[in-house]
Amino acid sequence: MDLWEAIRARHSVRSYTDRRIEGETLDALRREIDACNRESGLNIQLCLNEPDAFSSLIARYGRFRNAQNYVALVGKKGADLEQKCGYYGERIVLKAAQLGLDTCWVGGTYRKGKAAAAVGGGEKLALVISIGYGETHGAPRRTKSIEQLGRADGVMPDWFRRGLEAAQLAPTAMNQQQFRFELHGDRVKAVALPGFYAKVDLGIARYHFEIGAGSEGWRWDE
Ligand SMILES: Cc1cc2nc3c(=O)[nH]c(=O)nc-3n(C[C@H](O)[C@H](O)[C@H](O)COP(=O)(O)O)c2cc1C
C-alpha cells in the first residue's frame, strides 16, 4: 500500500480486538517513530498494553472500546508544538495504515493524567493516537468541497487540486476541517482558521497535501 492508498484506506477506529502489535509490524512502527523523533526533535512514545488512559467514563463516552495502545505526542512546549505533532503524528498514522493497523487521534476523550508517557521538564503531552487492530477499518465521512478548502490565483493546477484531495481525507478534530490552502505563484500558504486543535489539524492536513501535490514545482509560504 503506498501513501496515497493509505490516505484513502484510513478512517478513525475506536473499537479494537485483543490482537497485540508485535514482530515485524512493531519493529516497523518503532522505526517510523524513531525517524520522526530524529527529524522533528519531538519525544513521541509508543505506549503498549496500557489500558488505563482509556478505561474511564470519558473514554467510553467517546465510544472507545478495548483501546490498549497509543502513541503519545510529547515535545518541548512552544508555539510550533501543535503543528509539529499534527504533521509527524499523521506520518505515524499513515505508516500504521500501511502496516494494517487502525488508529484514532484523541485530544479530549481519554484520561491525560493516566497516560503512561514520560513527560520531561519543559515538555508537554499534546495529545495521543490510539492504535491497534480494529474491530472494523472504520467508514468514510462527509467532507468540505475542494473550493471550500483551497483557492488559487488563476486556474487551479492539477497538482494543487490533488493536494487538496489528499487534505480532504485528513482527520481533523470533530471533522471540522478548519484549514485553507492558498496558491500565490508557486507558493502555497496553509492557514488555520479558528477551532479546537486547529493547529494540530493544520499539521495533519499539510502532510496529506504534500503527499497529494508531490514535491515538484511549488514550495510552502511559511
Ligand atoms: C486533533 C484531533 C483530535 C481528536 N480528538 C478526538 C477525541 O478526543 N475523541 C474522539 O473520539 N475522536 C477524536 N478525533 C477524531 C475525529 O473525530 C475524526 O478524525 C474526524 O471525525 C474525521 O473522521 P476520520 O478520522 O474517520 O476521517 C480527533 C481528531 C483530531 C485530528
The ligand as an SDF file (V2000), in Angstrom:
LIG
                    3D

 31 33  0  0  0  0  0  0  0  0999 V2000
   -6.5920   16.7760   16.6460 C   0  0  0  0  0  0  0  0  0  0  0  0
   -7.6950   15.7450   16.7180 C   0  0  0  0  0  0  0  0  0  0  0  0
   -8.3120   15.4650   17.9290 C   0  0  0  0  0  0  0  0  0  0  0  0
   -9.3150   14.4720   18.0140 C   0  0  0  0  0  0  0  0  0  0  0  0
   -9.8600   14.1830   19.2340 N   0  0  0  0  0  0  0  0  0  0  0  0
  -10.7830   13.1840   19.3180 C   0  0  0  0  0  0  0  0  0  0  0  0
  -11.3150   12.8080   20.6010 C   0  0  0  0  0  0  0  0  0  0  0  0
  -10.9680   13.3820   21.6510 O   0  0  0  0  0  0  0  0  0  0  0  0
  -12.2130   11.7770   20.6570 N   0  0  0  0  0  0  0  0  0  0  0  0
  -12.6200   11.1030   19.5290 C   0  0  0  0  0  0  0  0  0  0  0  0
  -13.4210   10.1770   19.6310 O   0  0  0  0  0  0  0  0  0  0  0  0
  -12.1260   11.4460   18.2760 N   0  0  0  0  0  0  0  0  0  0  0  0
  -11.2290   12.4550   18.1610 C   0  0  0  0  0  0  0  0  0  0  0  0
  -10.7010   12.7880   16.9270 N   0  0  0  0  0  0  0  0  0  0  0  0
  -11.1100   12.0420   15.7080 C   0  0  0  0  0  0  0  0  0  0  0  0
  -12.0240   12.8690   14.7830 C   0  0  0  0  0  0  0  0  0  0  0  0
  -13.3200   12.9160   15.3360 O   0  0  0  0  0  0  0  0  0  0  0  0
  -12.0390   12.2580   13.3720 C   0  0  0  0  0  0  0  0  0  0  0  0
  -10.7360   12.2900   12.8570 O   0  0  0  0  0  0  0  0  0  0  0  0
  -12.9700   13.0340   12.4410 C   0  0  0  0  0  0  0  0  0  0  0  0
  -14.3070   12.8730   12.8320 O   0  0  0  0  0  0  0  0  0  0  0  0
  -12.8210   12.6090   10.9860 C   0  0  0  0  0  0  0  0  0  0  0  0
  -13.0740   11.2240   10.8250 O   0  0  0  0  0  0  0  0  0  0  0  0
  -11.9870   10.2750   10.1570 P   0  0  0  0  0  0  0  0  0  0  0  0
  -10.7640   10.3150   11.0040 O   0  0  0  0  0  0  0  0  0  0  0  0
  -12.6350    8.9060   10.1320 O   0  0  0  0  0  0  0  0  0  0  0  0
  -11.6850   10.7940    8.7610 O   0  0  0  0  0  0  0  0  0  0  0  0
   -9.7260   13.7840   16.8310 C   0  0  0  0  0  0  0  0  0  0  0  0
   -9.0930   14.0790   15.6230 C   0  0  0  0  0  0  0  0  0  0  0  0
   -8.0860   15.0290   15.5560 C   0  0  0  0  0  0  0  0  0  0  0  0
   -7.3850   15.2810   14.2480 C   0  0  0  0  0  0  0  0  0  0  0  0
  1  2  1  0
  2  3  1  0
  2 30  2  0
  3  4  2  0
  4  5  1  0
  4 28  1  0
  5  6  2  0
  6  7  1  0
  6 13  1  0
  7  8  2  0
  7  9  1  0
  9 10  1  0
 10 11  2  0
 10 12  1  0
 12 13  2  0
 13 14  1  0
 14 15  1  0
 14 28  1  0
 15 16  1  0
 16 17  1  0
 16 18  1  0
 18 19  1  0
 18 20  1  0
 20 21  1  0
 20 22  1  0
 22 23  1  0
 23 24  1  0
 24 25  2  0
 24 26  1  0
 24 27  1  0
 28 29  2  0
 29 30  1  0
 30 31  1  0
M  END
$$$$
